[in-house]
Structures are given as structure tokens and as C-alpha cells.
């Protein structure tokens, strides 16, 4: 699947900017650094290990905000919510730092190792 990432991703970033879709709290930042929470290919945060209750609530709140953003953009751009989420996921995966966990479309969780390039799937057009 090759995305029309330019148009959809451009809309994501123009509307909200990368910082808005990557909203984090200190709890999420710590969980990301520990490899417990990570970015998913579909534009949402996920768990590579069991998080605490507080982090779980915070991740849920971020994902609700992201879903709302993606829904609005999908409506305005005549795209599906999934297409917008995957386009945002391309941008978010490009920002995964060394030691952080991430999930690609095969459903397997991985951790970015030192010297490893950012985990951007080929369909992202980078």
C-alpha cells in the first residue's frame, strides 16, 4: 500500500503540527523511554508491555485526541480516518528515538537500537 502521504500528511501537519499529535505527559515520556509505550504504524500510541493505570489513562486520552483530529481531517480531505492515521504514523515513526518501542504493520513490537535508522515503512514515501 503506497499512501498519498503528501496530501494527507501535509494536511495533518498543517492542521495540527507534529507536536500536537505527539502530545505527551511526563508519565508517557518515561514509559516511552522505558520501552513500555510506543508509536504504532496507525498513528496511535500502544503498549509493548503492561503500563500502570495512570499511563494507560494518559495514553487513552492522547489516542482519543488523535482520533478526533484524524476524523476531522479525514472529513475535510475526503479520506478515511485510517488513511489519515497511517499518514500521521509515518511522521510519528520518523521521530522514534533510540531505545523507544514501536510497532509496524506486522503487529510486532521492536525497539530502536543505536545506529539504526528511524523505522519509517516504505509506503510512507520517504
Phi and psi restraints in degrees (value plus and minus 20) as a CYANA .aco file:
   2 UNK   PHI    -129.0   -89.0
   2 UNK   PSI     106.5   146.5
   3 UNK   PHI    -103.1   -63.1
   3 UNK   PSI     131.7   171.7
   4 UNK   PHI    -102.9   -62.9
   4 UNK   PSI      38.1    78.1
   5 UNK   PHI     -81.4   -41.4
   5 UNK   PSI     -54.8   -14.8
   6 UNK   PHI     -75.7   -35.7
   6 UNK   PSI     -71.2   -31.2
   7 UNK   PHI     -91.4   -51.4
   7 UNK   PSI     -68.9   -28.9
   8 UNK   PHI     -90.3   -50.3
   8 UNK   PSI     -66.2   -26.2
   9 UNK   PHI     -86.5   -46.5
   9 UNK   PSI     -59.1   -19.1
  10 UNK   PHI     -77.9   -37.9
  10 UNK   PSI     -59.5   -19.5
  11 UNK   PHI     -85.9   -45.9
  11 UNK   PSI     -60.7   -20.7
  12 UNK   PHI     -79.7   -39.7
  12 UNK   PSI     -70.5   -30.5
  13 UNK   PHI     -91.5   -51.5
  13 UNK   PSI     -56.5   -16.5
  14 UNK   PHI     -85.8   -45.8
  14 UNK   PSI     -58.7   -18.7
  15 UNK   PHI     -94.6   -54.6
  15 UNK   PSI     -64.7   -24.7
  16 UNK   PHI    -143.3  -103.3
  16 UNK   PSI     -44.6    -4.6
  17 UNK   PHI      56.6    96.6
  17 UNK   PSI     133.0   173.0
  18 UNK   PHI     -79.8   -39.8
  18 UNK   PSI     -56.3   -16.3
  19 UNK   PHI     -82.9   -42.9
  19 UNK   PSI     -57.4   -17.4
  20 UNK   PHI     -88.6   -48.6
  20 UNK   PSI     -58.2   -18.2
  21 UNK   PHI    -102.8   -62.8
  21 UNK   PSI     -32.5     7.5
  22 UNK   PHI    -122.5   -82.5
  22 UNK   PSI       3.4    43.4
  23 UNK   PHI     -65.8   -25.8
  23 UNK   PSI     113.3   153.3
  24 UNK   PHI    -159.9  -119.9
  24 UNK   PSI     140.5   180.5
  25 UNK   PHI    -140.8  -100.8
  25 UNK   PSI     147.1   187.1
  26 UNK   PHI     -76.7   -36.7
  26 UNK   PSI     -55.6   -15.6
  27 UNK   PHI     -84.8   -44.8
  27 UNK   PSI     -62.0   -22.0
  28 UNK   PHI     -89.3   -49.3
  28 UNK   PSI     -60.5   -20.5
  29 UNK   PHI     -78.7   -38.7
  29 UNK   PSI     -66.9   -26.9
  30 UNK   PHI     -84.0   -44.0
  30 UNK   PSI     -60.7   -20.7
  31 UNK   PHI     -87.4   -47.4
  31 UNK   PSI     -55.1   -15.1
  32 UNK   PHI     -86.2   -46.2
  32 UNK   PSI     -65.2   -25.2
  33 UNK   PHI     -82.6   -42.6
  33 UNK   PSI     -52.0   -12.0
  34 UNK   PHI    -102.4   -62.4
  34 UNK   PSI     -26.2    13.8
  35 UNK   PHI      60.4   100.4
  35 UNK   PSI      -5.5    34.5
  36 UNK   PHI    -106.4   -66.4
  36 UNK   PSI     -57.5   -17.5
  37 UNK   PHI    -137.7   -97.7
  37 UNK   PSI     120.4   160.4
  38 UNK   PHI    -173.1  -133.1
  38 UNK   PSI     150.5   190.5
  39 UNK   PHI     -98.0   -58.0
  39 UNK   PSI     124.2   164.2
  40 UNK   PHI    -129.1   -89.1
  40 UNK   PSI     136.1   176.1
  41 UNK   PHI     -78.6   -38.6
  41 UNK   PSI     -43.1    -3.1
  42 UNK   PHI    -112.5   -72.5
  42 UNK   PSI      -9.7    30.3
  43 UNK   PHI      69.5   109.5
  43 UNK   PSI     -11.6    28.4
  44 UNK   PHI    -138.4   -98.4
  44 UNK   PSI     138.6   178.6
  45 UNK   PHI    -100.3   -60.3
  45 UNK   PSI     130.5   170.5
  46 UNK   PHI    -163.2  -123.2
  46 UNK   PSI     159.9   199.9
  47 UNK   PHI    -135.3   -95.3
  47 UNK   PSI     105.4   145.4
  48 UNK   PHI    -113.6   -73.6
  48 UNK   PSI     -31.6     8.4
  49 UNK   PHI    -171.1  -131.1
  49 UNK   PSI     148.2   188.2
  50 UNK   PHI     -89.5   -49.5
  50 UNK   PSI     100.9   140.9
  51 UNK   PHI    -107.7   -67.7
  51 UNK   PSI     146.4   186.4
  52 UNK   PHI     -92.1   -52.1
  52 UNK   PSI     148.9   188.9
  53 UNK   PHI     -81.2   -41.2
  53 UNK   PSI     -61.7   -21.7
  54 UNK   PHI     -83.9   -43.9
  54 UNK   PSI     -66.9   -26.9
  55 UNK   PHI     -84.1   -44.1
  55 UNK   PSI     -59.1   -19.1
  56 UNK   PHI     -79.4   -39.4
  56 UNK   PSI     -64.1   -24.1
  57 UNK   PHI     -83.9   -43.9
  57 UNK   PSI     -62.7   -22.7
  58 UNK   PHI     -85.1   -45.1
  58 UNK   PSI     -62.2   -22.2
  59 UNK   PHI     -83.2   -43.2
  59 UNK   PSI     -62.6   -22.6
  60 UNK   PHI     -78.9   -38.9
  60 UNK   PSI     -61.7   -21.7
  61 UNK   PHI     -85.7   -45.7
  61 UNK   PSI     -61.9   -21.9
  62 UNK   PHI     -83.0   -43.0
  62 UNK   PSI     -63.8   -23.8
  63 UNK   PHI     -85.8   -45.8
  63 UNK   PSI     -54.1   -14.1
  64 UNK   PHI     -84.2   -44.2
  64 UNK   PSI     -63.2   -23.2
  65 UNK   PHI     -83.9   -43.9
  65 UNK   PSI     -62.6   -22.6
  66 UNK   PHI     -82.7   -42.7
  66 UNK   PSI     -65.2   -25.2
  67 UNK   PHI     -79.0   -39.0
  67 UNK   PSI     -61.7   -21.7
  68 UNK   PHI     -82.8   -42.8
  68 UNK   PSI     -64.7   -24.7
  69 UNK   PHI     -81.3   -41.3
  69 UNK   PSI     -68.3   -28.3
  70 UNK   PHI     -82.9   -42.9
  70 UNK   PSI     -57.9   -17.9
  71 UNK   PHI     -83.6   -43.6
  71 UNK   PSI     -65.9   -25.9
  72 UNK   PHI     -82.2   -42.2
  72 UNK   PSI     -64.2   -24.2
  73 UNK   PHI     -85.9   -45.9
  73 UNK   PSI     -60.0   -20.0
  74 UNK   PHI     -80.8   -40.8
  74 UNK   PSI     -61.8   -21.8
  75 UNK   PHI     -83.0   -43.0
  75 UNK   PSI     -66.1   -26.1
  76 UNK   PHI     -90.4   -50.4
  76 UNK   PSI     -49.3    -9.3
  77 UNK   PHI    -122.8   -82.8
  77 UNK   PSI     -13.0    27.0
  78 UNK   PHI      33.0    73.0
  78 UNK   PSI      27.1    67.1
  79 UNK   PHI    -146.0  -106.0
  79 UNK   PSI     152.1   192.1
  80 UNK   PHI    -108.7   -68.7
  80 UNK   PSI     139.0   179.0
  81 UNK   PHI     -80.2   -40.2
  81 UNK   PSI     -59.5   -19.5
  82 UNK   PHI     -82.4   -42.4
  82 UNK   PSI     -62.6   -22.6
  83 UNK   PHI     -81.5   -41.5
  83 UNK   PSI     -63.2   -23.2
  84 UNK   PHI     -85.4   -45.4
  84 UNK   PSI     -63.4   -23.4
  85 UNK   PHI     -81.5   -41.5
  85 UNK   PSI     -62.8   -22.8
  86 UNK   PHI     -87.3   -47.3
  86 UNK   PSI     -59.5   -19.5
  87 UNK   PHI     -82.2   -42.2
  87 UNK   PSI     -61.5   -21.5
  88 UNK   PHI     -85.8   -45.8
  88 UNK   PSI     -58.0   -18.0
  89 UNK   PHI     -78.7   -38.7
  89 UNK   PSI     -57.1   -17.1
  90 UNK   PHI     -77.2   -37.2
  90 UNK   PSI     -66.2   -26.2
  91 UNK   PHI     -88.6   -48.6
  91 UNK   PSI     -62.3   -22.3
  92 UNK   PHI     -88.4   -48.4
  92 UNK   PSI     -58.8   -18.8
  93 UNK   PHI     -84.4   -44.4
  93 UNK   PSI     -51.8   -11.8
  94 UNK   PHI     -85.1   -45.1
  94 UNK   PSI     -39.0     1.0
  95 UNK   PHI    -118.6   -78.6
  95 UNK   PSI     -18.2    21.8
  96 UNK   PHI     -83.2   -43.2
  96 UNK   PSI     109.4   149.4
  97 UNK   PHI    -112.8   -72.8
  97 UNK   PSI     140.9   180.9
  98 UNK   PHI     -75.7   -35.7
  98 UNK   PSI     112.2   152.2
  99 UNK   PHI      73.2   113.2
  99 UNK   PSI     -34.3     5.7
 100 UNK   PHI    -106.2   -66.2
 100 UNK   PSI     131.9   171.9
 101 UNK   PHI    -109.0   -69.0
 101 UNK   PSI     133.7   173.7
 102 UNK   PHI    -174.5  -134.5
 102 UNK   PSI     138.3   178.3
 103 UNK   PHI    -146.2  -106.2
 103 UNK   PSI     109.0   149.0
 104 UNK   PHI    -114.3   -74.3
 104 UNK   PSI    -197.8  -157.8
 105 UNK   PHI     -88.2   -48.2
 105 UNK   PSI     -30.1     9.9
 106 UNK   PHI    -100.1   -60.1
 106 UNK   PSI     -24.9    15.1
 107 UNK   PHI      63.9   103.9
 107 UNK   PSI     -20.4    19.6
 108 UNK   PHI    -109.8   -69.8
 108 UNK   PSI     114.8   154.8
 109 UNK   PHI    -104.6   -64.6
 109 UNK   PSI     119.5   159.5
 110 UNK   PHI    -154.9  -114.9
 110 UNK   PSI     143.8   183.8
 111 UNK   PHI    -139.8   -99.8
 111 UNK   PSI     115.0   155.0
 112 UNK   PHI     -92.0   -52.0
 112 UNK   PSI     106.9   146.9
 113 UNK   PHI    -115.4   -75.4
 113 UNK   PSI     138.0   178.0
 114 UNK   PHI     -77.4   -37.4
 114 UNK   PSI     117.0   157.0
 115 UNK   PHI      62.7   102.7
 115 UNK   PSI     -28.4    11.6
 116 UNK   PHI    -104.8   -64.8
 116 UNK   PSI     117.1   157.1
 117 UNK   PHI     -87.5   -47.5
 117 UNK   PSI     143.2   183.2
 118 UNK   PHI     -77.1   -37.1
 118 UNK   PSI     121.8   161.8
 119 UNK   PHI    -101.7   -61.7
 119 UNK   PSI      48.0    88.0
 120 UNK   PHI    -118.5   -78.5
 120 UNK   PSI      96.9   136.9
 121 UNK   PHI     -81.8   -41.8
 121 UNK   PSI     133.9   173.9
 122 UNK   PHI     -79.4   -39.4
 122 UNK   PSI     -49.6    -9.6
 123 UNK   PHI     -92.6   -52.6
 123 UNK   PSI     -26.0    14.0
 124 UNK   PHI     -97.7   -57.7
 124 UNK   PSI     -33.7     6.3
 125 UNK   PHI      55.5    95.5
 125 UNK   PSI       3.4    43.4
